[in-house]
Amino acid sequence: MKRVLIITYYWPPSGGSGVQRWVKFAKYLPQEGWQPVVYTPENPDLNTRDDSLAAEIPAGAEILRRPIIEPYGLYRRFLGISPRASFGRDDKVTPISSGKKSFKERISLWVRGNLFVPDPKILWVRPSVRYLKKYLKENPVDVMVTTGPPQSMHLIGLEVHKATGIPWIADFRDPWTRHYAIKYLPLTKCSWRKLKKQEQAVLDNCSVVLTVTPLVQKDYQSQTSTPVAMITNGFDEEDYAAAPQTDGFFNVTQTGSLTSDGNPVVLWQELGRLSEENDAFRKSLRIRLSGVTDKEVIDAIITAGLEENLVNLGYCSHPDAIREQQRASVLVLPLRDAPEMKNILPGKVFEYLAARKPVLGFGQKDGAQAQILNETGAGVMAGWNDGETVRSFIDNNFKRWQKGGISVPEGDIGMYSRRALTSRLAALLDKVSKKNE
């Protein structure tokens, strides 16, 4: 069996969407003739924890864990944040883009942007390269994969590739210098040039650039002569094998993090108006939030008069989030309100497809997410102030629900199953490894 080294910061027990792509690939790679060897920190700073994901790791996988030094303890002490909180986490899901910043927060962002380029995991690069060079001499692999963010993982791959010549795939779950959050960092010109230089070095030296959306693929094809492939995120059919549950309510459901810059205020407003106009709607409506949610979102729901309709579950394990999707009447899928999000396809969109429930998205109507919803017939994409589309979608689905059913999307989604996607990945690994034979 061929061996693939996967270098990733996010790995169980870490939770959230960042870990699921390569956990699922690792789950199915042995069936395609590839043994995963995972290199990951033994003491990462966990934003969320989800022990259920450990069950996805195949028995034959080799997991290499090495200590990492991160500056988050100093950051917390500086800002007076609880030692148990994750970097930049208090009541904000993404503090880098959330609300007004205190003086200490502005200083911290300057330090983050200019002393830790490309990210605070940069301190792990040198010891990781030293360890992996020695490990690979005794335990060779056929292909190496780095996945980011954090983009420091790619810098590990760059140095290991230079030292060993092992074929290397750089997987970009999000763009690097075109990531939406970059604009919130007060980068000096020197830091920006360094960031661009790092990205270009990775693009030009890896064997293949791998992206998750066609629009990001197109962007990177314009930046480098290195082949740029695209394999989206997806859903695991085994996760959706159980029969959907019902609870007798019209559930408008959002799973995953919900940020202040992705707050669909127009949705809460229209739900509030429909509740005022229709007593049956008010009594039936439940807004179910399964994930870490910014305070501004909760405030907007309360302002719309929907406090009694709100069920805020907080962070849930992946299996619990899937159960929430399955019991939904409408699934809510907001991007962040930023032009850079046009190219982004969150992993959640594919799980929503698997849940076979109508999807109400928020963001650019000509973006990557809108394209998926249109192609699969899974739902509609509304603009951030498009009350008419929101009201019509909610009202139509509520009327169907009252009659005993909902509109179940029936488009072909098989190409997005984790098995099918892993088969495509294995073909890419085979192709890349053969070039080195």
C-alpha positions in Angstrom: 0.0 0.0 0.0 1.3 3.5 -0.9 1.8 6.0 1.9 0.7 9.6 1.9 2.0 12.1 4.6 -0.7 14.6 5.6 0.5 17.7 7.4 -2.4 19.4 9.2 -2.9 21.6 12.2 -6.5 20.5 12.7 -7.0 16.9 13.7 -9.2 15.2 16.3 -10.0 16.0 19.1 -10.1 19.4 17.3 -13.7 20.1 16.1 -15.1 22.3 13.5 -15.1 22.3 9.7 -11.4 22.7 9.3 -10.7 19.1 10.5 -13.4 17.2 8.6 -12.0 17.4 5.1 -8.8 15.4 5.8 -10.4 13.2 8.5 -12.9 12.0 5.9 -10.2 11.6 3.2 -8.1 9.6 5.7 -11.2 7.4 6.5 -11.6 6.3 2.8 -8.0 6.4 1.5 -7.2 2.9 2.6 -10.0 1.6 0.4 -8.2 3.3 -2.5 -4.8 1.8 -1.7 -3.3 4.6 0.3 -2.2 4.5 3.9 -2.5 8.0 5.6 0.4 9.1 7.8 -0.8 12.2 9.7 1.6 14.8 11.2 -0.2 17.1 13.6 0.5 19.0 16.9 0.1 17.1 20.1 -0.9 20.2 22.1 -2.9 22.5 19.6 -4.9 25.5 20.8 -8.4 24.1 20.3 -11.2 26.5 19.4 -13.6 23.7 19.6 -13.4 20.0 20.7 -15.2 17.2 19.1 -14.2 13.7 20.4 -16.7 12.0 18.1 -14.5 12.6 15.1 -11.8 10.3 16.5 -14.0 7.3 15.4 -13.6 8.3 11.8 -9.8 7.7 11.8 -9.0 4.3 10.1 -7.2 1.7 12.2 -4.2 1.6 9.9 -3.5 5.3 10.0 -0.2 6.4 11.5 -0.6 9.5 13.6 2.6 11.6 14.4 2.1 14.1 17.1 4.8 16.7 18.0 4.7 19.6 20.5 3.9 23.1 19.2 4.7 26.4 20.8 2.0 29.1 20.2 1.7 32.6 21.6 -1.8 32.3 22.8 -1.1 32.2 26.5 0.6 35.6 26.3 -2.2 37.0 24.2 -4.8 35.9 26.8 -2.9 37.4 29.7 -2.4 40.6 27.8 -6.2 41.0 27.1 -7.4 39.5 30.4 -9.1 36.6 28.7 -9.8 33.3 30.6 -6.9 30.9 30.3 -9.4 28.3 29.0 -10.5 30.5 26.1 -9.0 30.0 22.7 -6.9 32.6 20.9 -9.1 35.7 20.3 -12.1 34.1 21.8 -14.4 35.7 24.3 -17.9 36.5 23.1 -16.8 36.7 19.5 -16.6 33.9 17.0 -14.1 35.6 14.8 -12.6 38.6 16.8 -10.3 39.6 13.9 -13.4 40.9 12.0 -15.9 41.4 14.8 -16.9 44.9 15.9 -14.8 47.7 17.3 -11.4 46.9 18.8 -10.0 48.0 22.1 -6.5 49.5 22.2 -5.0 46.2 23.4 -6.8 44.3 20.7 -5.4 46.6 18.0 -1.9 46.1 19.4 -2.5 42.4 19.4 -3.6 42.4 15.8 -0.6 44.4 14.8 1.7 41.8 16.6 -0.3 38.9 15.0 0.0 40.4 11.5 3.6 41.5 11.5 5.5 39.3 13.9 3.9 36.0 13.0 3.9 35.8 9.3 1.9 34.1 7.9 0.2 33.0 11.2 1.0 32.2 14.8 1.9 28.6 13.9 5.1 29.8 12.2 7.1 28.8 15.3 6.2 25.1 14.5 7.8 25.2 11.0 11.5 24.8 11.9 11.2 22.0 14.5 8.7 20.2 12.2 11.0 20.3 9.2 13.9 19.0 11.4 11.7 16.1 12.7 10.2 15.1 9.4 13.5 15.0 7.5 14.8 12.5 10.0 11.5 10.5 10.1 11.2 10.3 6.3 14.7 8.9 5.9 13.6 5.9 8.0 9.9 5.8 6.9 9.5 6.9 3.3 6.3 8.1 1.8 5.1 8.4 -1.8 3.4 11.8 -1.6 3.2 14.6 0.9 0.1 16.8 1.4 -0.1 20.0 3.4 -3.4 21.6 4.1 -4.1 25.2 5.2 -5.1 27.4 6.8 -3.1 27.8 8.9 -0.8 28.5 5.9 2.3 27.7 8.0 1.6 24.1 7.2 2.6 24.8 3.6 5.9 26.3 4.7 6.7 23.0 6.4 5.9 21.3 3.2 8.0 23.7 1.2 11.2 23.0 3.2 10.6 19.2 3.5 10.0 19.1 -0.3 13.2 21.0 -1.0 15.2 18.7 1.3 13.7 15.3 0.2 12.2 15.8 -3.3 9.0 14.0 -2.2 6.1 15.0 -4.5 4.0 17.6 -2.7 0.3 18.6 -3.0 -0.5 22.0 -1.3 -4.2 21.9 -0.4 -5.9 25.3 0.1 -9.1 25.0 2.0 -9.2 28.8 1.9 -7.2 31.2 -0.2 -4.0 32.7 1.3 -3.5 36.4 0.5 -7.0 36.7 -0.8 -8.6 35.4 2.4 -11.3 37.7 3.6 -9.7 38.2 7.0 -6.4 39.5 5.7 -7.8 43.0 5.2 -8.4 43.2 9.0 -4.8 42.8 9.8 -2.8 46.1 10.0 0.1 44.7 7.9 3.1 46.8 7.1 4.3 46.9 3.5 7.2 44.6 4.5 4.9 42.1 6.1 2.6 42.1 3.0 5.5 41.5 0.7 6.7 38.7 2.9 3.2 37.1 2.9 3.0 37.4 -0.9 6.5 35.9 -1.3 5.6 33.0 0.9 2.5 32.2 -1.0 4.2 32.4 -4.4 7.0 30.2 -3.2 4.5 27.5 -2.2 2.5 27.8 -5.5 5.6 27.6 -7.6 7.4 24.8 -5.8 4.7 22.3 -5.0 3.9 19.5 -7.4 0.1 20.3 -7.5 -2.0 23.1 -6.0 -5.3 21.7 -4.8 -8.3 24.0 -4.1 -11.9 23.4 -3.0 -13.8 25.8 -5.4 -13.6 26.4 -9.1 -13.3 30.2 -8.6 -10.2 29.8 -6.3 -8.8 27.3 -8.8 -9.1 29.9 -11.5 -7.4 32.5 -9.4 -4.4 30.3 -8.6 -4.1 29.2 -12.3 -3.5 32.8 -13.1 -0.8 33.1 -10.4 1.4 30.0 -11.2 2.4 27.6 -13.9 2.1 24.7 -11.4 -1.0 22.5 -12.2 -4.0 23.5 -10.1 -6.6 20.8 -9.3 -9.9 21.2 -7.6 -11.7 18.7 -5.2 -14.5 20.2 -3.3 -15.6 19.4 0.2 -18.4 17.0 0.6 -20.7 14.8 2.8 -20.3 11.3 4.2 -23.3 9.2 3.3 -22.8 7.1 6.5 -23.4 10.2 8.6 -26.9 10.5 7.1 -28.0 6.8 7.3 -30.3 7.3 10.3 -33.9 8.3 9.6 -34.6 12.0 10.1 -36.3 13.0 13.3 -39.3 15.3 13.6 -40.5 17.3 16.6 -43.7 19.0 15.3 -42.1 22.5 14.9 -41.2 24.5 11.8 -37.5 24.6 12.4 -35.4 27.3 10.7 -31.9 25.8 11.5 -28.3 27.0 11.2 -25.5 24.6 12.1 -21.9 25.7 12.6 -20.4 29.1 13.7 -22.5 32.2 13.0 -20.6 35.4 13.0 -21.5 39.0 13.3 -20.3 39.7 9.8 -22.5 36.9 8.5 -25.6 37.8 10.5 -28.7 37.5 8.2 -30.6 40.3 9.9 -33.1 40.4 7.1 -34.1 36.8 7.9 -34.8 37.6 11.6 -36.8 40.7 10.5 -38.9 38.8 8.1 -39.5 35.9 10.6 -40.5 38.6 13.1 -43.0 40.1 10.7 -44.5 36.7 9.7 -44.9 35.9 13.4 -46.8 39.1 14.0 -49.1 38.5 11.1 -49.7 34.8 11.5 -50.3 33.4 14.9 -49.9 29.8 13.6 -46.5 30.6 12.2 -45.4 32.2 15.5 -46.5 29.2 17.6 -44.8 26.7 15.1 -41.5 28.6 14.5 -38.3 27.5 16.1 -35.0 29.1 15.3 -32.4 26.4 16.1 -28.8 27.5 16.3 -26.3 24.7 16.6 -22.8 26.1 16.9 -20.9 29.0 18.4 -22.9 32.2 17.7 -21.8 35.8 18.1 -23.7 37.9 20.6 -24.8 40.4 17.8 -26.7 37.6 16.2 -28.6 36.7 19.3 -29.3 40.4 19.9 -30.8 40.8 16.4 -33.1 37.8 16.9 -34.3 39.3 20.2 -34.8 42.7 18.6 -37.0 41.0 16.0 -39.3 39.8 18.8 -38.2 36.2 18.4 -36.7 35.4 21.8 -39.3 32.8 22.7 -38.7 31.1 19.3 -35.0 30.8 19.8 -33.3 27.5 20.7 -29.6 28.3 21.1 -27.8 25.0 21.5 -24.2 26.3 21.4 -21.4 24.2 20.0 -22.5 20.6 19.2 -20.6 17.5 18.1 -20.6 16.7 14.4 -23.2 13.9 14.8 -25.5 16.2 16.8 -25.2 18.9 14.1 -26.2 16.4 11.5 -29.3 15.4 13.5 -30.2 19.1 13.7 -29.9 19.4 9.9 -32.1 16.3 9.4 -34.9 17.7 11.7 -34.8 21.1 10.0 -37.7 22.5 7.9 -35.4 25.1 6.3 -31.6 25.3 6.6 -29.9 28.7 6.8 -26.6 29.1 5.0 -25.1 32.6 5.4 -21.6 33.5 4.1 -19.8 36.4 5.6 -20.8 39.8 4.2 -17.6 40.4 2.3 -16.8 40.5 -1.4 -14.0 38.0 -1.0 -16.6 35.4 0.0 -17.8 35.2 -3.6 -15.3 32.4 -4.3 -15.8 30.5 -1.1 -17.7 27.2 -0.7 -18.1 26.3 3.0 -18.0 22.6 3.7 -21.4 22.9 5.4 -23.1 23.5 2.0 -22.5 19.8 1.0 -23.8 18.5 4.3 -26.9 20.6 3.8 -27.3 19.0 0.4 -27.1 15.5 2.1 -29.8 16.5 4.6 -32.2 17.0 1.7 -33.9 20.0 3.1 -34.5 23.4 1.4 -31.6 25.8 1.8 -31.8 29.5 2.2 -28.4 31.0 1.5 -27.1 34.6 2.0 -24.4 36.2 0.0 -23.5 36.9 -3.6 -26.0 35.6 -6.1 -23.2 35.0 -8.7 -20.8 33.3 -6.3 -19.6 29.7 -5.9 -22.3 28.8 -3.2 -25.1 30.2 -5.3 -23.9 28.0 -8.2 -24.1 24.9 -6.1 -27.5 25.7 -4.9 -28.8 26.4 -8.4 -27.2 23.3 -10.0 -28.6 20.9 -7.4 -31.9 22.7 -6.9 -31.3 22.7 -3.2 -32.4 26.2 -2.5 -32.0 29.9 -3.2 -29.4 32.6 -2.5 -30.6 35.8 -1.1 -28.8 39.2 -0.8 -28.2 40.6 2.6 -31.1 43.1 2.2 -33.4 40.9 0.0 -36.4 40.7 2.2 -38.7 39.8 -0.7 -36.8 36.6 -1.5 -36.5 35.6 2.1 -40.2 36.1 2.9 -41.3 34.2 -0.2 -39.0 31.3 0.5 -40.0 31.0 4.2 -43.7 31.5 3.5 -43.8 28.9 0.7 -42.0 26.3 2.8 -44.1 27.0 5.8 -47.3 26.4 3.8 -45.9 23.1 2.5 -44.9 22.1 6.1 -48.5 22.9 7.2 -49.8 20.4 4.6 -47.6 17.7 6.0 -44.4 18.0 4.0 -41.6 20.1 2.8 -39.9 20.7 -0.5 -37.2 18.0 -0.7 -34.4 18.9 -3.2 -33.9 15.9 -5.5 -30.9 17.1 -7.6 -28.0 14.7 -8.2 -25.4 15.2 -5.4 -23.5 11.9 -5.7 -20.4 13.6 -7.0 -20.0 15.3 -3.6 -20.0 12.1 -1.5 -16.8 11.6 0.5 -16.3 8.2 -1.1 -16.4 9.7 -4.6 -14.2 12.7 -3.7 -11.6 10.4 -2.1 -11.5 8.3 -5.2 -10.7 11.5 -7.1 -8.0 12.3 -4.6 -6.5 8.9 -4.8 -6.3 9.3 -8.6 -4.4 12.6 -8.1 -2.1 11.0 -5.6 -1.4 8.1 -8.0 -0.6 10.6 -10.8 1.7 12.7 -8.7 3.5 9.8 -7.2 4.2 8.2 -10.7 5.9 11.3 -11.8 8.5 10.6 -9.2 9.1 7.0 -10.2 
